[in-house]
Amino acid sequence: MGHKILWLNKKEVEGLVDMKSILPVVEDAFKEHGMNKVQMPPKMYLNFYKHNGDLRAMPGFLEGPDIAGLKLVNVHPDNPKRGLPTVMAVMILNSTQTGAPLAIMDGTALTDLRTGAAGGVAAKYLSRDDSKVVGLIGLGKQARTQLEALMIVRDIKEVKIYDRSTESTRVFKKDMEKATGLTIIPEPNAHEVCDCDILVTTTPVRTPIVEAGWIKKGTHINAIGADAKGKEELDPMILKQAKVVVDAIAQASHSGEVNVPISNGIFSIEDIYAELGQIVSAQKPGRENESEITVFDSTGLSIQDVAAAYLIYNNALDNNIGIELEMF
């Protein structure tokens, strides 16, 4: 008796899911996490210092939909010089009944979408209801999906952008004004971008690029870029004056925005207000007033990948998309 695996390439994955469909799935995954209905070890890293890169393994299991999987993802900042993406990923979806792999799919587009969706979920619970102006620092693929998600959960009217690359700024403005119909305003520096309601940082920096004095009361921040030890986008004093919510404490404390301030003794695990799943599952309130500063520290959870991959897999089966490969 043979077993077949469904193979889905990047183009097929992109055609099977969009931000509107993935947002509720990611929100449900956070809820499962908050209710302790998941198994999710922290990311495991292999560091390739010689090649300025790393490989990460991210296993996860959700009890509700009864599905498990593993994502393998790399981060190699020098890859664009080689004609390759900085981040590439492969997702393996597994049956919990037999352990057999059900599907192998491109995980790069999936990663961009689920990360954007996580930012959208965070903004739904932590940003002010009347938030209309978004500030984006860093204009790669992550910034695009963050904006897509924010437009679903809030009535966004204006976007301020900043990137060190003038070409990235030009392309982002052109592409996203066409895609969204929003007014997108390039700013000369990061400071000007911080005059907004929702600030999103998606950079790989290891020295803070956002200063505490730039953040006004009532701002929500999605800190997305810090996803490995030593990375840091925000002045630690922002964290000290904010309500800080992380996706997972165990993971964020060693690889999220809070990791450097914790290691330097400026911030502590006890200073973290909640995991986002606790808020989504109504165990803790999200934003409690119009003036508080809120920060979502996103490191990326394997359960987001598994939930998104399961949606993609089922859509593929329903639409007879993908290639079945015989395994044994």
N, C-alpha and C positions, 0 to 999 in steps of 0.2 A: 504494500500500500504506500503510494508516494505522498510526498508533502510538497506543496508549492508555496513560494513566497511572491508577493506582489512587489514589483519594482516601479517606483515613481521618480521621474527625473525632476529637475528644478522647474522647467516650464509647466509640467503637469501639476506639480504641487501648487504653483502660483495660480493656475486656472481652477483649482478645486476649493479655494478658500479666499476670503477677503476679510478686511478688518471688522466689518459689521457682523460676520458670522463667528469670528474667532473670539471677539471680546467677551460674550457671555460664557463661552467655554473656559476661558482663562479665569474669569470671575468665579465660576463654579469650582475651579481647581484651588483657588485661594480659600474658598469657603471650606472645602474638604480638608485643606491644610490646617485651617483654624480649628476644625473639629477633631483633629488628630486621626483622620481617616486616610492617611497616606504613609508610605515608607519612602524616605528620601535622604540618603546619606549626603553629606556635603560633597561638593565637586572634588574630584581627585585630579591632581595636576602632575604632568610630566614636563619639566622645564628643560628646554633645549637652549641653554645660554649661548652656546657656540653659534647658533643660528638665529638668535633673537626671536624666540618663539616658544610656544607651549602647546600641549595637547591635553584636553580635559575630558574626563569621563563623567557622565551625569545619568545615573540610574534613577528610576522613579516608579512608584506603584500607587494607583488611586483605587480605593475600595469601592466607591460609588459606582463608577462605570466598569469596575473590575478589569482593569487593563494596566499593563506594565510596559516598560521600554527603556532604552538606553540611547543617549545621544553622545556621539564623539565629535568634539569641536576643537578646532585649532585657532590660535591667534598669532599671526606672524606679520608684524607691522611693515616688514620689508617686502612683502609679497607683491605689491603693485609694481615694483621695479622688475619683477619676474613675470608680469602679466597675469598674476593670480590675485584673487580677493584676499584681503587681510584676514577675514574670517571665513572658514568653510566648515560645514558640518554634515554628518550623516546620522540619520535617525533610524533605529531598529525598534519595531513595535512587536511585542510578544504576547502570546496567549498566556493567561494566568492558569488556565486549566491544564495545559500540557507543557508550557514553557517554550513551545515551538515559536520561532519567529513568524509573524504574519506578514510583515512588510518591511522593506528597506526603502527609505526615501531620502531625497535631498533634504538636508536640514538647514541650509543656509537661509532660504526664503522663510522657512518656518520660524527660525530664530528671530529674524527681523520683525515678523508679524507678531509673534507672541510677546516680544519685548515691548513693542509699541502698545499692544493690548494691556500689558501689565501697567504701563504708565497711564493708560486711559482709566483702568480700574482704580488706581491710586488717586487720580484727579477727581474721579466721581465721588470718592469718600472724603477727600482731604482738601480739595480746592474750594474756594467760595462759589456758591451757585451762580453768582453774577459775573464770573470770570470771563473776560472777553479778549484780553491781550496776552498772547503767548510770546515768550522770548526763547530763542534757540541759540545755544552756544555749541558749535560743532555741527557740520551740515552733511554728514554722511548718510548712509541708508537708515540708520537708527533714527535720525532726526525726522526723516520723512514719515516713518510709521508712527512715531510719537505724535506728530501733528495730525495724521489721519485719525488716530484714536481720540485725541483731544477734541476734534471736531464733532465726534459722535456724542461725547458725554457733556460737552459745554458749547454754548453758542459763541464760538470764536469769530471775531470780526477783524482782527489785525494781528500780524506776526512780525516780530523784530528778529533779525538774524545777525550772527557774527561768526566768521571763520577766518583763520589765519590765511587761507587760500582765497585770493580774489576770484579765481576761476571757479572754485567750489561755490562761492557766494553767487556768482553770476548764473551758474547752471541751476542751482537750487531755486533761485528767484524765478527764473524763466519756467522751469518745469512745474514748480508747485503753485505758482499763480495760475497757470493753465489748468492744473489738476484740481485745484480747490476753489478758484474764483476769489480768493482772499487777497487783501492788500499785504504785500510782503516788503518790509522795509530793511534794507541793509544798513547796519550801524557801523561806525568807524572803530568801535571798541566794545569789549564785553560789558563794560560799565553801563553803557547806554541801553543794552539789551535787557539789563536787570530791572528796568522800569517797566514792569509787566505784572500780570496777575498770576500767570503760571510760567515758571522758568524751567527749561529742560537743558541739562548738560550731557553731552554725548561725546566726550573727548577722551583720549587715552593718557592724559597728562599725569605727572607724578608730583607736580607742584600746584597748589591751589590757584585757580584762575578767576574765582569769584570771591570778592572780599565782603566781609560782614556788613560794612557800612553801606554797601550798595543795595541791600535787600530791604524793601519797605514792609511795613506791617501788613498782614493779610495775604502775603505771597505764599504760593505753594511751589515747591521745587521737586522735580523729578531728577534725581542724581543717578544717571544711567552709566556713565563711563567707567567708574571704578569697579572693576570686576576681577581684580587680582591683587595680591599682596603688594603694598607700596604705592598703589594708585590712589589719587586724591584730587578732587576737583574743587571742593569747597573749603573756604577758610573755616577751621574748626570752631571758631567763635559763632558761626552760623548755627552749628549743631547745638551749641550750648544754650542758645536763645530760642531754639525751635522745638516743636513736637516732632520727634524723630521716629519714623515708622520704617521698618525693614521688611524684606520679603521673608527672610529666615535668619534668626539671630546667629545660629551656629555658622552659617555661611558668611553672612555680612561681617561678622566680627573678625574674620581672617582675610576677607577679600573684597569687602564692600567699601563704601564711602567712609564708614566709621572705623575701618581697620587701622589706619595710620594714627588718628587721634587716640584710639584705645591703646595702641602700642606705645604711644608717647605719654600716656597718663593724663591726657587733656580731657578725655571722654571715657565713659565706662559702659559696660553692658547694662548696668542698672539704670543708666540715663536713657536707654531706648524705651520709648513709650509703649510700643506694641509691634507685633508682626501684622502685616496687612490682613492675613487670614482671620485674625482675631476680630478685626473691625468688620470685615465682610460678613463674618458669621455672627455679628451683633454681640460679641462678648465685651467689646470696648467701643466707646463712641469714637467717631472720626473727628472732623473739625467741630469744635465746640463754640467758637465765636468768630467774628469777622476780622479780628485783628491779629490772631495768632499766626505765626510763621510755621508752616508744616514742611517736612522734608520726607520724601520717599526714597530710601536707599535700595536700589534694585541691583541684585547680582545675577538674577536669572535662575529660575528653579526648574529642575528636571520634570516636575509634575506639570508645568506649563507646556513643556515640549510633548509629553506623553498625551495630555488632553488634546492638544492641537493636532498631533499626529493621528489620533484615533478619529477625530472629525474628518481629517483629510482621507484617511483609509476608508471610512464608511462612504464618503462622497464618491471616492474612486470606484468602489464596488457598485454603488447605485448607478453610476454613469458608464460602467464598463471601460474605465480608463486605467492604463498602466500595462505592464508586461508581467505575466506569471512565469517565474523561473522555478524549474524543478530542483529541489534540494536533495531529496533522497527517495 
